[in-house]
């Protein structure tokens, strides 16, 4: 079952890793010069950052949302899932 087939499948695909590990996975060095940060990674390509105070933050196309500001982790997962589905549905240039 594809992790994008349902929100439940998306949540089930969640892996915990550092920003450095994620960067190596996707071939992006943008986190290499910073201390590693815990990430929750979904469907291998989409992530939510774990903050030191226990909150979570997601940034989607320059818009961010954080838990504790009227949002839960589940809300952030739904936002990320909707974004991921839209990305997968768009044709490649």
KATAZI-V711143 format. One record per pair of residues at least 12 apart in sequence whose C-alpha atoms are under 7 Angstrom apart, sorted by sequence separation. I is the first residue (numbers start at 0). J is the second residue. D is the distance in Angstrom with one decimal. If there is no record, write none. Layout:
i->(I,I)
j->(J,J)
d->(D,D)
//
This chain:
i->(18,19,37,54,54,19,18,55,17,18,57,17,18,17,18,16,17,16,15,16,15,14,15,13,14,13,14,13,12,12,10,9,9,2,6,9,6,3)
j->(30,31,49,66,67,35,35,72,35,36,75,36,37,37,38,37,38,38,38,39,39,39,40,39,40,40,41,41,41,42,41,41,42,42,77,80,80,84)
d->(6.3,6.2,5.4,5.4,6.9,5.8,5.4,6.7,5.7,5.2,6.5,5.3,6.2,4.5,6.0,5.9,5.5,5.4,5.8,6.6,4.8,5.7,6.2,6.2,5.1,5.3,6.5,4.6,5.4,5.6,6.9,6.3,6.4,5.6,7.0,6.8,6.6,6.3)
//
